[in-house]
Amino acid sequence: MTTSDGATISPQTRIREALEPLQGGYFHLPPGTQKAVVERLTTDLLPQHRRDVLAEAIEAARGEYLHDDTATPEDEAYNQAVSDVVAAIGALLEGEK
């Protein structure tokens, strides 16, 4: 994520900043524990969640293929576009490994 001035904000910083307003209320983590939670979220949970979302997006895109293909140029172009979307999302997913 980038800010309005073009600086990049790391996932760790975004999570830490999101947790800060919660400190002192019902949600309190000692500083060392907060760091461990941020690390766990950014190294394990969020990347896995992203992979799950991308896989779900691929399945949703595959559901858009035309099954009653009339072999018209428009239908072929549409199915090619769906195939391109599936490939693009798949490339994002492959980049995660």
Biopython code that builds the backbone (N, CA, C, O; Angstrom):
import numpy as np
from Bio.PDB.StructureBuilder import StructureBuilder

atoms = [
    (1, "MET", "N", (0.847, -1.169, 0.000)),
    (1, "MET", "CA", (0.000, 0.000, 0.000)),
    (1, "MET", "C", (0.892, 1.231, 0.000)),
    (1, "MET", "O", (1.949, 1.244, 0.630)),
    (2, "THR", "N", (0.456, 2.272, -0.715)),
    (2, "THR", "CA", (1.211, 3.511, -0.740)),
    (2, "THR", "C", (0.354, 4.641, -0.180)),
    (2, "THR", "O", (-0.873, 4.622, -0.281)),
    (3, "THR", "N", (1.022, 5.613, 0.407)),
    (3, "THR", "CA", (0.333, 6.774, 0.951)),
    (3, "THR", "C", (0.155, 7.813, -0.136)),
    (3, "THR", "O", (0.615, 7.631, -1.263)),
    (4, "SER", "N", (-0.519, 8.911, 0.209)),
    (4, "SER", "CA", (-0.759, 9.961, -0.784)),
    (4, "SER", "C", (0.541, 10.624, -1.241)),
    (4, "SER", "O", (0.593, 11.204, -2.326)),
    (5, "ASP", "N", (1.593, 10.541, -0.416)),
    (5, "ASP", "CA", (2.868, 11.126, -0.828)),
    (5, "ASP", "C", (3.763, 10.118, -1.542)),
    (5, "ASP", "O", (4.915, 10.426, -1.849)),
    (6, "GLY", "N", (3.251, 8.923, -1.810)),
    (6, "GLY", "CA", (3.984, 7.921, -2.572)),
    (6, "GLY", "C", (4.827, 6.971, -1.742)),
    (6, "GLY", "O", (5.470, 6.079, -2.295)),
    (7, "ALA", "N", (4.838, 7.145, -0.423)),
    (7, "ALA", "CA", (5.613, 6.250, 0.441)),
    (7, "ALA", "C", (4.913, 4.896, 0.542)),
    (7, "ALA", "O", (3.685, 4.816, 0.514)),
    (8, "THR", "N", (5.699, 3.852, 0.658)),
    (8, "THR", "CA", (5.143, 2.507, 0.797)),
    (8, "THR", "C", (4.996, 2.159, 2.275)),
    (8, "THR", "O", (5.904, 2.390, 3.074)),
    (9, "ILE", "N", (3.841, 1.604, 2.624)),
    (9, "ILE", "CA", (3.580, 1.186, 4.001)),
    (9, "ILE", "C", (3.584, -0.325, 4.026)),
    (9, "ILE", "O", (2.866, -0.964, 3.257)),
    (10, "SER", "N", (4.387, -0.902, 4.902)),
    (10, "SER", "CA", (4.474, -2.362, 4.986)),
    (10, "SER", "C", (3.215, -2.927, 5.642)),
    (10, "SER", "O", (2.541, -2.225, 6.396)),
    (11, "PRO", "N", (2.894, -4.194, 5.358)),
    (11, "PRO", "CA", (1.760, -4.822, 6.032)),
    (11, "PRO", "C", (1.929, -4.801, 7.553)),
    (11, "PRO", "O", (0.952, -4.630, 8.282)),
    (12, "GLN", "N", (3.151, -4.973, 8.027)),
    (12, "GLN", "CA", (3.393, -4.951, 9.467)),
    (12, "GLN", "C", (2.983, -3.608, 10.061)),
    (12, "GLN", "O", (2.325, -3.559, 11.101)),
    (13, "THR", "N", (3.370, -2.525, 9.404)),
    (13, "THR", "CA", (3.036, -1.192, 9.898)),
    (13, "THR", "C", (1.535, -0.966, 9.867)),
    (13, "THR", "O", (0.973, -0.419, 10.816)),
    (14, "ARG", "N", (0.876, -1.379, 8.789)),
    (14, "ARG", "CA", (-0.580, -1.203, 8.695)),
    (14, "ARG", "C", (-1.294, -1.959, 9.806)),
    (14, "ARG", "O", (-2.233, -1.432, 10.403)),
    (15, "ILE", "N", (-0.865, -3.186, 10.094)),
    (15, "ILE", "CA", (-1.505, -3.970, 11.151)),
    (15, "ILE", "C", (-1.216, -3.344, 12.510)),
    (15, "ILE", "O", (-2.118, -3.213, 13.337)),
    (16, "ARG", "N", (0.025, -2.961, 12.742)),
    (16, "ARG", "CA", (0.384, -2.339, 14.019)),
    (16, "ARG", "C", (-0.449, -1.085, 14.243)),
    (16, "ARG", "O", (-0.964, -0.873, 15.341)),
    (17, "GLU", "N", (-0.587, -0.252, 13.216)),
    (17, "GLU", "CA", (-1.383, 0.966, 13.330)),
    (17, "GLU", "C", (-2.864, 0.651, 13.552)),
    (17, "GLU", "O", (-3.559, 1.389, 14.250)),
    (18, "ALA", "N", (-3.339, -0.429, 12.967)),
    (18, "ALA", "CA", (-4.739, -0.820, 13.172)),
    (18, "ALA", "C", (-4.977, -1.320, 14.590)),
    (18, "ALA", "O", (-6.066, -1.134, 15.133)),
    (19, "LEU", "N", (-3.978, -1.952, 15.199)),
    (19, "LEU", "CA", (-4.122, -2.468, 16.564)),
    (19, "LEU", "C", (-4.013, -1.372, 17.618)),
    (19, "LEU", "O", (-4.592, -1.499, 18.696)),
    (20, "GLU", "N", (-3.289, -0.308, 17.329)),
    (20, "GLU", "CA", (-3.028, 0.725, 18.337)),
    (20, "GLU", "C", (-4.287, 1.312, 18.963)),
    (20, "GLU", "O", (-4.328, 1.440, 20.187)),
    (21, "PRO", "N", (-5.323, 1.677, 18.199)),
    (21, "PRO", "CA", (-6.512, 2.252, 18.846)),
    (21, "PRO", "C", (-7.237, 1.262, 19.760)),
    (21, "PRO", "O", (-8.004, 1.667, 20.633)),
    (22, "LEU", "N", (-6.998, -0.016, 19.560)),
    (22, "LEU", "CA", (-7.673, -1.026, 20.373)),
    (22, "LEU", "C", (-7.001, -1.236, 21.722)),
    (22, "LEU", "O", (-7.612, -1.776, 22.644)),
    (23, "GLN", "N", (-5.762, -0.818, 21.841)),
    (23, "GLN", "CA", (-5.016, -1.004, 23.078)),
    (23, "GLN", "C", (-5.709, -0.252, 24.216)),
    (23, "GLN", "O", (-6.151, 0.884, 24.045)),
    (24, "GLY", "N", (-5.797, -0.898, 25.369)),
    (24, "GLY", "CA", (-6.359, -0.257, 26.543)),
    (24, "GLY", "C", (-7.850, -0.509, 26.720)),
    (24, "GLY", "O", (-8.370, -0.326, 27.821)),
    (25, "GLY", "N", (-8.547, -0.920, 25.678)),
    (25, "GLY", "CA", (-9.966, -1.241, 25.800)),
    (25, "GLY", "C", (-10.113, -2.714, 26.160)),
    (25, "GLY", "O", (-9.409, -3.222, 27.032)),
    (26, "TYR", "N", (-11.011, -3.381, 25.498)),
    (26, "TYR", "CA", (-11.185, -4.814, 25.716)),
    (26, "TYR", "C", (-10.013, -5.612, 25.161)),
    (26, "TYR", "O", (-9.816, -6.776, 25.508)),
    (27, "PHE", "N", (-9.261, -4.984, 24.317)),
    (27, "PHE", "CA", (-8.178, -5.659, 23.612)),
    (27, "PHE", "C", (-6.862, -5.069, 24.090)),
    (27, "PHE", "O", (-6.554, -3.915, 23.790)),
    (28, "HIS", "N", (-6.099, -5.831, 24.816)),
    (28, "HIS", "CA", (-4.802, -5.341, 25.293)),
    (28, "HIS", "C", (-3.759, -6.428, 25.108)),
    (28, "HIS", "O", (-3.925, -7.564, 25.552)),
    (29, "LEU", "N", (-2.692, -6.050, 24.445)),
    (29, "LEU", "CA", (-1.579, -6.971, 24.257)),
    (29, "LEU", "C", (-0.313, -6.314, 24.778)),
    (29, "LEU", "O", (-0.050, -5.151, 24.472)),
    (30, "PRO", "N", (0.467, -7.034, 25.553)),
    (30, "PRO", "CA", (1.771, -6.488, 25.933)),
    (30, "PRO", "C", (2.599, -6.262, 24.667)),
    (30, "PRO", "O", (2.395, -6.949, 23.666)),
    (31, "PRO", "N", (3.545, -5.293, 24.704)),
    (31, "PRO", "CA", (4.317, -4.961, 23.496)),
    (31, "PRO", "C", (4.945, -6.167, 22.795)),
    (31, "PRO", "O", (4.878, -6.253, 21.569)),
    (32, "GLY", "N", (5.546, -7.093, 23.527)),
    (32, "GLY", "CA", (6.153, -8.258, 22.892)),
    (32, "GLY", "C", (5.129, -9.145, 22.218)),
    (32, "GLY", "O", (5.383, -9.701, 21.150)),
    (33, "THR", "N", (3.981, -9.276, 22.838)),
    (33, "THR", "CA", (2.911, -10.098, 22.270)),
    (33, "THR", "C", (2.332, -9.432, 21.032)),
    (33, "THR", "O", (2.010, -10.100, 20.050)),
    (34, "GLN", "N", (2.202, -8.105, 21.084)),
    (34, "GLN", "CA", (1.688, -7.383, 19.925)),
    (34, "GLN", "C", (2.601, -7.615, 18.728)),
    (34, "GLN", "O", (2.116, -7.837, 17.618)),
    (35, "LYS", "N", (3.903, -7.567, 18.934)),
    (35, "LYS", "CA", (4.850, -7.811, 17.844)),
    (35, "LYS", "C", (4.678, -9.222, 17.299)),
    (35, "LYS", "O", (4.715, -9.424, 16.086)),
    (36, "ALA", "N", (4.490, -10.199, 18.178)),
    (36, "ALA", "CA", (4.301, -11.586, 17.746)),
    (36, "ALA", "C", (3.010, -11.739, 16.941)),
    (36, "ALA", "O", (2.973, -12.471, 15.952)),
    (37, "VAL", "N", (1.960, -11.050, 17.365)),
    (37, "VAL", "CA", (0.679, -11.113, 16.643)),
    (37, "VAL", "C", (0.846, -10.500, 15.249)),
    (37, "VAL", "O", (0.383, -11.062, 14.257)),
    (38, "VAL", "N", (1.503, -9.356, 15.185)),
    (38, "VAL", "CA", (1.734, -8.697, 13.890)),
    (38, "VAL", "C", (2.539, -9.612, 12.970)),
    (38, "VAL", "O", (2.206, -9.764, 11.794)),
    (39, "GLU", "N", (3.590, -10.214, 13.502)),
    (39, "GLU", "CA", (4.414, -11.127, 12.697)),
    (39, "GLU", "C", (3.602, -12.316, 12.204)),
    (39, "GLU", "O", (3.700, -12.689, 11.034)),
    (40, "ARG", "N", (2.807, -12.913, 13.077)),
    (40, "ARG", "CA", (1.989, -14.077, 12.704)),
    (40, "ARG", "C", (0.995, -13.709, 11.612)),
    (40, "ARG", "O", (0.815, -14.447, 10.644)),
    (41, "LEU", "N", (0.348, -12.552, 11.782)),
    (41, "LEU", "CA", (-0.627, -12.111, 10.783)),
    (41, "LEU", "C", (0.029, -11.873, 9.432)),
    (41, "LEU", "O", (-0.489, -12.305, 8.402)),
    (42, "THR", "N", (1.167, -11.188, 9.433)),
    (42, "THR", "CA", (1.776, -10.798, 8.159)),
    (42, "THR", "C", (2.555, -11.919, 7.493)),
    (42, "THR", "O", (2.689, -11.922, 6.269)),
    (43, "THR", "N", (3.068, -12.864, 8.253)),
    (43, "THR", "CA", (3.867, -13.924, 7.624)),
    (43, "THR", "C", (3.070, -15.182, 7.327)),
    (43, "THR", "O", (3.427, -15.936, 6.422)),
    (44, "ASP", "N", (1.999, -15.422, 8.068)),
    (44, "ASP", "CA", (1.254, -16.669, 7.883)),
    (44, "ASP", "C", (-0.192, -16.449, 7.453)),
    (44, "ASP", "O", (-0.610, -16.911, 6.391)),
    (45, "LEU", "N", (-0.940, -15.752, 8.273)),
    (45, "LEU", "CA", (-2.382, -15.686, 8.060)),
    (45, "LEU", "C", (-2.784, -14.860, 6.844)),
    (45, "LEU", "O", (-3.586, -15.321, 6.032)),
    (46, "LEU", "N", (-2.249, -13.656, 6.701)),
    (46, "LEU", "CA", (-2.648, -12.826, 5.558)),
    (46, "LEU", "C", (-2.209, -13.400, 4.219)),
    (46, "LEU", "O", (-3.000, -13.389, 3.276)),
    (47, "PRO", "N", (-0.974, -13.906, 4.092)),
    (47, "PRO", "CA", (-0.615, -14.520, 2.803)),
    (47, "PRO", "C", (-1.510, -15.720, 2.452)),
    (47, "PRO", "O", (-1.886, -15.894, 1.293)),
    (48, "GLN", "N", (-1.844, -16.536, 3.442)),
    (48, "GLN", "CA", (-2.730, -17.674, 3.174)),
    (48, "GLN", "C", (-4.117, -17.186, 2.781)),
    (48, "GLN", "O", (-4.741, -17.739, 1.875)),
    (49, "HIS", "N", (-4.594, -16.161, 3.453)),
    (49, "HIS", "CA", (-5.898, -15.591, 3.108)),
    (49, "HIS", "C", (-5.882, -15.070, 1.666)),
    (49, "HIS", "O", (-6.843, -15.272, 0.922)),
    (50, "ARG", "N", (-4.799, -14.405, 1.276)),
    (50, "ARG", "CA", (-4.683, -13.892, -0.094)),
    (50, "ARG", "C", (-4.711, -15.039, -1.102)),
    (50, "ARG", "O", (-5.376, -14.948, -2.133)),
    (51, "ARG", "N", (-3.991, -16.112, -0.803)),
    (51, "ARG", "CA", (-4.005, -17.279, -1.709)),
    (51, "ARG", "C", (-5.419, -17.849, -1.817)),
    (51, "ARG", "O", (-5.857, -18.215, -2.907)),
    (52, "ASP", "N", (-6.128, -17.925, -0.701)),
    (52, "ASP", "CA", (-7.498, -18.445, -0.711)),
    (52, "ASP", "C", (-8.413, -17.554, -1.548)),
    (52, "ASP", "O", (-9.240, -18.050, -2.314)),
    (53, "VAL", "N", (-8.262, -16.241, -1.398)),
    (53, "VAL", "CA", (-9.100, -15.301, -2.159)),
    (53, "VAL", "C", (-8.792, -15.395, -3.653)),
    (53, "VAL", "O", (-9.708, -15.382, -4.475)),
    (54, "LEU", "N", (-7.513, -15.489, -4.007)),
    (54, "LEU", "CA", (-7.156, -15.614, -5.417)),
    (54, "LEU", "C", (-7.688, -16.917, -6.010)),
    (54, "LEU", "O", (-8.170, -16.931, -7.142)),
    (55, "ALA", "N", (-7.604, -18.007, -5.255)),
    (55, "ALA", "CA", (-8.144, -19.284, -5.738)),
    (55, "ALA", "C", (-9.656, -19.181, -5.933)),
    (55, "ALA", "O", (-10.201, -19.713, -6.900)),
    (56, "GLU", "N", (-10.319, -18.501, -5.022)),
    (56, "GLU", "CA", (-11.764, -18.299, -5.145)),
    (56, "GLU", "C", (-12.091, -17.439, -6.368)),
    (56, "GLU", "O", (-13.076, -17.688, -7.063)),
    (57, "ALA", "N", (-11.268, -16.440, -6.624)),
    (57, "ALA", "CA", (-11.477, -15.583, -7.802)),
    (57, "ALA", "C", (-11.301, -16.381, -9.094)),
    (57, "ALA", "O", (-12.038, -16.170, -10.058)),
    (58, "ILE", "N", (-10.336, -17.288, -9.118)),
    (58, "ILE", "CA", (-10.139, -18.134, -10.299)),
    (58, "ILE", "C", (-11.376, -18.984, -10.547)),
    (58, "ILE", "O", (-11.841, -19.094, -11.682)),
    (59, "GLU", "N", (-11.906, -19.580, -9.495)),
    (59, "GLU", "CA", (-13.110, -20.409, -9.655)),
    (59, "GLU", "C", (-14.294, -19.572, -10.126)),
    (59, "GLU", "O", (-15.076, -20.020, -10.964)),
    (60, "ALA", "N", (-14.429, -18.372, -9.596)),
    (60, "ALA", "CA", (-15.521, -17.494, -10.027)),
    (60, "ALA", "C", (-15.364, -17.120, -11.499)),
    (60, "ALA", "O", (-16.339, -17.112, -12.249)),
    (61, "ALA", "N", (-14.143, -16.814, -11.905)),
    (61, "ALA", "CA", (-13.908, -16.461, -13.306)),
    (61, "ALA", "C", (-14.187, -17.645, -14.218)),
    (61, "ALA", "O", (-14.767, -17.482, -15.292)),
    (62, "ARG", "N", (-13.781, -18.831, -13.799)),
    (62, "ARG", "CA", (-14.042, -20.026, -14.628)),
    (62, "ARG", "C", (-15.534, -20.256, -14.819)),
    (62, "ARG", "O", (-15.957, -20.817, -15.829)),
    (63, "GLY", "N", (-16.324, -19.824, -13.850)),
    (63, "GLY", "CA", (-17.782, -19.955, -13.973)),
    (63, "GLY", "C", (-18.375, -19.065, -15.047)),
    (63, "GLY", "O", (-19.549, -19.203, -15.391)),
    (64, "GLU", "N", (-17.580, -18.159, -15.576)),
    (64, "GLU", "CA", (-18.055, -17.237, -16.615)),
    (64, "GLU", "C", (-17.863, -17.762, -18.031)),
    (64, "GLU", "O", (-18.326, -17.141, -18.987)),
    (65, "TYR", "N", (-17.183, -18.905, -18.179)),
    (65, "TYR", "CA", (-17.042, -19.467, -19.528)),
    (65, "TYR", "C", (-18.409, -19.735, -20.120)),
    (65, "TYR", "O", (-19.331, -20.157, -19.423)),
    (66, "LEU", "N", (-18.532, -19.485, -21.415)),
    (66, "LEU", "CA", (-19.769, -19.813, -22.126)),
    (66, "LEU", "C", (-19.793, -21.311, -22.393)),
    (66, "LEU", "O", (-18.851, -21.864, -22.961)),
    (67, "HIS", "N", (-20.861, -21.955, -21.985)),
    (67, "HIS", "CA", (-20.974, -23.404, -22.195)),
    (67, "HIS", "C", (-21.774, -23.728, -23.449)),
    (67, "HIS", "O", (-21.606, -24.796, -24.038)),
    (68, "ASP", "N", (-22.630, -22.821, -23.852)),
    (68, "ASP", "CA", (-23.389, -23.001, -25.085)),
    (68, "ASP", "C", (-22.691, -22.224, -26.193)),
    (68, "ASP", "O", (-23.269, -21.324, -26.802)),
    (69, "ASP", "N", (-21.457, -22.584, -26.437)),
    (69, "ASP", "CA", (-20.622, -21.873, -27.413)),
    (69, "ASP", "C", (-21.226, -22.030, -28.806)),
    (69, "ASP", "O", (-21.442, -23.141, -29.288)),
    (70, "THR", "N", (-21.489, -20.905, -29.428)),
    (70, "THR", "CA", (-22.067, -20.932, -30.782)),
    (70, "THR", "C", (-20.997, -20.829, -31.852)),
    (70, "THR", "O", (-21.308, -20.773, -33.042)),
    (71, "ALA", "N", (-19.723, -20.802, -31.431)),
    (71, "ALA", "CA", (-18.580, -20.716, -32.332)),
    (71, "ALA", "C", (-18.548, -19.403, -33.107)),
    (71, "ALA", "O", (-17.899, -19.307, -34.149)),
    (72, "THR", "N", (-19.246, -18.403, -32.602)),
    (72, "THR", "CA", (-19.166, -17.085, -33.231)),
    (72, "THR", "C", (-17.871, -16.420, -32.781)),
    (72, "THR", "O", (-17.334, -16.771, -31.731)),
    (73, "PRO", "N", (-17.371, -15.483, -33.545)),
    (73, "PRO", "CA", (-16.163, -14.766, -33.127)),
    (73, "PRO", "C", (-16.348, -14.074, -31.765)),
    (73, "PRO", "O", (-15.413, -13.986, -30.969)),
    (74, "GLU", "N", (-17.563, -13.591, -31.518)),
    (74, "GLU", "CA", (-17.830, -12.918, -30.241)),
    (74, "GLU", "C", (-17.726, -13.897, -29.070)),
    (74, "GLU", "O", (-17.145, -13.572, -28.035)),
    (75, "ASP", "N", (-18.289, -15.092, -29.237)),
    (75, "ASP", "CA", (-18.215, -16.103, -28.178)),
    (75, "ASP", "C", (-16.779, -16.564, -27.957)),
    (75, "ASP", "O", (-16.346, -16.749, -26.820)),
    (76, "GLU", "N", (-16.058, -16.745, -29.035)),
    (76, "GLU", "CA", (-14.659, -17.153, -28.912)),
    (76, "GLU", "C", (-13.838, -16.065, -28.221)),
    (76, "GLU", "O", (-12.985, -16.362, -27.384)),
    (77, "ALA", "N", (-14.095, -14.813, -28.571)),
    (77, "ALA", "CA", (-13.379, -13.694, -27.945)),
    (77, "ALA", "C", (-13.730, -13.602, -26.460)),
    (77, "ALA", "O", (-12.862, -13.341, -25.626)),
    (78, "TYR", "N", (-14.997, -13.816, -26.137)),
    (78, "TYR", "CA", (-15.427, -13.764, -24.736)),
    (78, "TYR", "C", (-14.725, -14.861, -23.934)),
    (78, "TYR", "O", (-14.167, -14.595, -22.869)),
    (79, "ASN", "N", (-14.755, -16.080, -24.442)),
    (79, "ASN", "CA", (-14.099, -17.186, -23.734)),
    (79, "ASN", "C", (-12.588, -16.972, -23.637)),
    (79, "ASN", "O", (-11.971, -17.361, -22.645)),
    (80, "GLN", "N", (-11.992, -16.360, -24.655)),
    (80, "GLN", "CA", (-10.562, -16.053, -24.590)),
    (80, "GLN", "C", (-10.296, -15.022, -23.501)),
    (80, "GLN", "O", (-9.309, -15.118, -22.772)),
    (81, "ALA", "N", (-11.184, -14.033, -23.394)),
    (81, "ALA", "CA", (-11.026, -13.017, -22.342)),
    (81, "ALA", "C", (-11.148, -13.654, -20.960)),
    (81, "ALA", "O", (-10.384, -13.323, -20.054)),
    (82, "VAL", "N", (-12.092, -14.554, -20.797)),
    (82, "VAL", "CA", (-12.228, -15.257, -19.515)),
    (82, "VAL", "C", (-10.957, -16.053, -19.238)),
    (82, "VAL", "O", (-10.459, -16.056, -18.112)),
    (83, "SER", "N", (-10.438, -16.720, -20.248)),
    (83, "SER", "CA", (-9.207, -17.484, -20.099)),
    (83, "SER", "C", (-8.045, -16.576, -19.699)),
    (83, "SER", "O", (-7.221, -16.950, -18.865)),
    (84, "ASP", "N", (-7.979, -15.389, -20.290)),
    (84, "ASP", "CA", (-6.925, -14.434, -19.951)),
    (84, "ASP", "C", (-7.049, -13.970, -18.500)),
    (84, "ASP", "O", (-6.043, -13.812, -17.809)),
    (85, "VAL", "N", (-8.271, -13.754, -18.045)),
    (85, "VAL", "CA", (-8.491, -13.351, -16.644)),
    (85, "VAL", "C", (-8.043, -14.466, -15.709)),
    (85, "VAL", "O", (-7.355, -14.206, -14.721)),
    (86, "VAL", "N", (-8.423, -15.699, -16.009)),
    (86, "VAL", "CA", (-8.015, -16.838, -15.180)),
    (86, "VAL", "C", (-6.491, -16.929, -15.137)),
    (86, "VAL", "O", (-5.912, -17.162, -14.077)),
    (87, "ALA", "N", (-5.849, -16.749, -16.277)),
    (87, "ALA", "CA", (-4.387, -16.815, -16.331)),
    (87, "ALA", "C", (-3.747, -15.680, -15.527)),
    (87, "ALA", "O", (-2.746, -15.892, -14.842)),
    (88, "ALA", "N", (-4.320, -14.482, -15.612)),
    (88, "ALA", "CA", (-3.756, -13.340, -14.876)),
    (88, "ALA", "C", (-3.884, -13.546, -13.368)),
    (88, "ALA", "O", (-2.945, -13.266, -12.622)),
    (89, "ILE", "N", (-5.022, -14.027, -12.925)),
    (89, "ILE", "CA", (-5.198, -14.294, -11.490)),
    (89, "ILE", "C", (-4.295, -15.446, -11.083)),
    (89, "ILE", "O", (-3.718, -15.424, -9.996)),
    (90, "GLY", "N", (-4.167, -16.448, -11.937)),
    (90, "GLY", "CA", (-3.269, -17.564, -11.654)),
    (90, "GLY", "C", (-1.824, -17.110, -11.517)),
    (90, "GLY", "O", (-1.081, -17.640, -10.690)),
    (91, "ALA", "N", (-1.420, -16.127, -12.328)),
    (91, "ALA", "CA", (-0.057, -15.597, -12.218)),
    (91, "ALA", "C", (0.166, -14.913, -10.883)),
    (91, "ALA", "O", (1.247, -15.019, -10.304)),
    (92, "LEU", "N", (-0.845, -14.214, -10.389)),
    (92, "LEU", "CA", (-0.751, -13.622, -9.055)),
    (92, "LEU", "C", (-0.603, -14.705, -7.997)),
    (92, "LEU", "O", (0.185, -14.573, -7.061)),
    (93, "LEU", "N", (-1.363, -15.767, -8.158)),
    (93, "LEU", "CA", (-1.300, -16.879, -7.212)),
    (93, "LEU", "C", (0.052, -17.567, -7.267)),
    (93, "LEU", "O", (0.600, -17.932, -6.227)),
    (94, "GLU", "N", (0.601, -17.753, -8.462)),
    (94, "GLU", "CA", (1.921, -18.379, -8.594)),
    (94, "GLU", "C", (3.002, -17.517, -7.976)),
    (94, "GLU", "O", (3.979, -18.041, -7.442)),
    (95, "GLY", "N", (2.846, -16.207, -8.039)),
    (95, "GLY", "CA", (3.812, -15.303, -7.446)),
    (95, "GLY", "C", (3.862, -15.380, -5.939)),
    (95, "GLY", "O", (4.799, -14.872, -5.322)),
    (96, "GLU", "N", (2.871, -16.007, -5.336)),
    (96, "GLU", "CA", (2.792, -16.160, -3.886)),
    (96, "GLU", "C", (3.666, -17.279, -3.374)),
    (96, "GLU", "O", (4.007, -17.295, -2.191)),
    (97, "LYS", "N", (4.036, -18.211, -4.221)),
    (97, "LYS", "CA", (4.761, -19.404, -3.753)),
    (97, "LYS", "C", (6.209, -19.124, -3.505)),
    (97, "LYS", "O", (6.952, -20.021, -3.108)),
]
sb = StructureBuilder()
sb.init_structure("model")
sb.init_model(0)
sb.init_chain("A")
sb.init_seg("    ")
for serial, (resi, resn, name, xyz) in enumerate(atoms, 1):
    if name == "N":
        sb.init_residue(resn, " ", resi, " ")
    sb.init_atom(name, np.array(xyz, "f"), 0.0, 1.0, " ", f" {name:<3s}", serial, name[0])
structure = sb.get_structure()
